[in-house]
Amino acid sequence: MSWSRRGILLSGALALAACGFTPVYGPGGTGGKLFGQIRTATPTTPDEFTFAGRIAERLGPDQQARFALAYNLRIAVVSQAITTDEVTTRYSLNGTADFVLTETASGAEVTRGQVSTFTSYSTTGTTIATMSAEQDAHDRLARMLADQVVTRLLAIDPATLQ
């Protein structure tokens, strides 16, 4: 990288800092303010266990939970590939997560939102292979939804988390 390109990158970083942007995991950033501070709602389904586990994996265990994360997962199974014999050989899992982050002490809503994504799996193998592929697809979907929720939470203005 030439010095001129480094200078451009440095000046761009300084310009962003001057505009009030701070690194998510830097001093005073949202990541530091949320790490270990969020308690997820108690999971009741396998998909919710995977979702809540991924939230804890990304934002740390709820050691001193200042915030509560309520969520609602909706997962729909859709046939994707159907043979001329009307046999489905591929399914899509479409998932949506609605979430609300509240401050536990005051009950004040910090943010709310909705994320969605999809994944799919094949049914062309044995019964065991199909069941394994389906479970893996559910796990991937729940983790992807959790990652999107975490991204949204990290995008919160750190000043609102005082």
C-alpha positions as CSV (number, residue, x, y, z in Angstrom):
1,M,0.0,0.0,0.0
2,S,1.4,3.3,-0.9
3,W,1.7,6.2,1.6
4,S,-0.9,8.2,-0.3
5,R,-3.5,5.4,0.1
6,R,-2.6,5.1,3.8
7,G,-3.0,8.9,4.2
8,I,-6.4,8.7,2.5
9,L,-7.5,5.9,4.8
10,L,-6.2,7.7,7.9
11,S,-8.0,10.9,6.9
12,G,-11.2,9.0,6.3
13,A,-11.0,7.4,9.8
14,L,-10.3,10.8,11.4
15,A,-13.3,12.3,9.5
16,L,-15.6,9.6,10.8
17,A,-14.3,10.1,14.3
18,A,-14.9,13.8,14.0
19,C,-18.5,13.1,13.0
20,G,-19.2,11.2,16.3
21,F,-18.7,7.7,15.1
22,T,-16.9,5.5,17.6
23,P,-15.7,1.9,17.3
24,V,-18.3,-0.5,18.6
25,Y,-15.8,-2.3,20.8
26,G,-13.7,0.8,21.6
27,P,-13.9,2.9,24.8
28,G,-17.4,4.0,25.3
29,G,-18.7,1.9,22.4
30,T,-22.0,0.0,22.3
31,G,-20.2,-3.4,22.4
32,G,-18.6,-2.7,25.8
33,K,-21.8,-1.3,27.2
34,L,-23.8,-4.3,26.2
35,F,-21.3,-7.1,26.9
36,G,-22.6,-9.2,29.8
37,Q,-25.5,-6.9,30.2
38,I,-28.3,-8.6,28.3
39,R,-30.6,-11.4,29.6
40,T,-32.6,-13.1,26.9
41,A,-36.1,-14.4,27.5
42,T,-36.2,-18.0,28.6
43,P,-36.1,-20.2,25.6
44,T,-38.8,-22.9,25.2
45,T,-38.1,-24.5,21.8
46,P,-34.9,-25.9,20.3
47,D,-34.7,-23.0,17.9
48,E,-35.0,-20.5,20.8
49,F,-32.3,-22.3,22.7
50,T,-30.0,-22.0,19.7
51,F,-31.0,-18.4,19.3
52,A,-30.5,-17.4,22.9
53,G,-27.2,-19.4,23.1
54,R,-25.8,-17.5,20.1
55,I,-26.8,-14.1,21.7
56,A,-24.9,-15.1,24.8
57,E,-22.0,-16.3,22.7
58,R,-21.8,-12.9,21.0
59,L,-22.6,-10.6,23.9
60,G,-21.4,-12.6,26.8
61,P,-23.2,-14.3,29.6
62,D,-25.7,-12.1,31.5
63,Q,-23.5,-11.5,34.6
64,Q,-25.1,-8.2,35.5
65,A,-28.1,-7.9,33.2
66,R,-29.1,-4.3,32.9
67,F,-31.2,-5.1,29.9
68,A,-33.8,-7.7,28.9
69,L,-34.2,-9.0,25.4
70,A,-37.6,-10.3,24.5
71,Y,-38.0,-12.0,21.2
72,N,-40.4,-14.0,19.1
73,L,-39.1,-16.4,16.4
74,R,-41.3,-17.4,13.5
75,I,-40.1,-20.1,11.2
76,A,-42.0,-21.4,8.1
77,V,-41.1,-24.4,6.1
78,V,-41.6,-23.9,2.3
79,S,-41.3,-26.6,-0.4
80,Q,-38.6,-25.5,-2.9
81,A,-37.9,-28.3,-5.3
82,I,-40.6,-30.7,-6.4
83,T,-40.1,-33.5,-8.9
84,T,-42.6,-34.4,-11.6
85,D,-43.6,-37.3,-9.3
86,E,-44.6,-34.6,-6.7
87,V,-41.8,-35.5,-4.3
88,T,-40.2,-32.6,-2.5
89,T,-36.4,-32.8,-2.6
90,R,-35.6,-29.4,-1.1
91,Y,-37.1,-27.3,1.6
92,S,-36.5,-23.7,2.6
93,L,-36.8,-22.4,6.2
94,N,-37.9,-18.8,6.3
95,G,-37.3,-17.2,9.7
96,T,-38.2,-13.9,11.3
97,A,-37.2,-12.6,14.8
98,D,-39.1,-9.7,16.4
99,F,-37.1,-8.3,19.3
100,V,-37.5,-5.7,22.1
101,L,-34.6,-4.5,24.3
102,T,-35.7,-2.9,27.6
103,E,-33.8,-1.6,30.5
104,T,-34.7,-3.8,33.5
105,A,-34.6,-1.2,36.2
106,S,-36.9,1.3,34.6
107,G,-38.8,-0.9,32.1
108,A,-38.0,1.7,29.4
109,E,-37.8,0.4,25.8
110,V,-34.3,0.9,24.4
111,T,-34.9,-0.4,20.9
112,R,-37.1,-2.8,18.9
113,G,-36.9,-4.3,15.5
114,Q,-37.4,-7.3,13.2
115,V,-34.9,-9.3,11.3
116,S,-35.4,-12.1,8.8
117,T,-33.4,-14.6,6.7
118,F,-33.7,-18.0,5.2
119,T,-31.8,-21.2,4.8
120,S,-32.6,-24.6,3.1
121,Y,-31.9,-28.3,3.2
122,S,-32.1,-31.2,0.9
123,T,-34.2,-34.4,1.3
124,T,-32.5,-36.6,-1.3
125,G,-30.5,-38.7,1.1
126,T,-31.6,-41.3,3.7
127,T,-34.1,-40.6,6.3
128,I,-31.4,-40.1,8.9
129,A,-29.5,-37.7,6.5
130,T,-32.6,-35.7,5.9
131,M,-33.4,-35.4,9.6
132,S,-29.8,-34.3,10.3
133,A,-29.9,-31.8,7.4
134,E,-33.2,-30.4,8.7
135,Q,-31.9,-30.0,12.2
136,D,-28.7,-28.4,10.9
137,A,-30.8,-25.9,8.9
138,H,-32.8,-25.0,12.0
139,D,-29.6,-24.4,13.9
140,R,-28.1,-22.3,11.1
141,L,-31.3,-20.2,10.8
142,A,-31.5,-19.5,14.6
143,R,-27.8,-18.5,14.7
144,M,-28.2,-16.2,11.6
145,L,-31.2,-14.5,13.2
146,A,-29.3,-14.1,16.4
147,D,-26.3,-12.6,14.6
148,Q,-28.6,-10.1,12.8
149,V,-30.2,-9.1,16.2
150,V,-26.7,-8.6,17.7
151,T,-25.7,-6.4,14.7
152,R,-28.8,-4.3,15.3
153,L,-28.1,-4.0,19.0
154,L,-24.5,-3.0,18.4
155,A,-25.7,-0.3,16.0
156,I,-27.6,1.5,18.9
157,D,-26.2,4.9,19.8
158,P,-24.0,4.3,22.8
159,A,-25.3,7.5,24.4
160,T,-28.8,5.9,24.8
161,L,-27.2,3.2,27.0
162,Q,-26.0,5.5,29.8
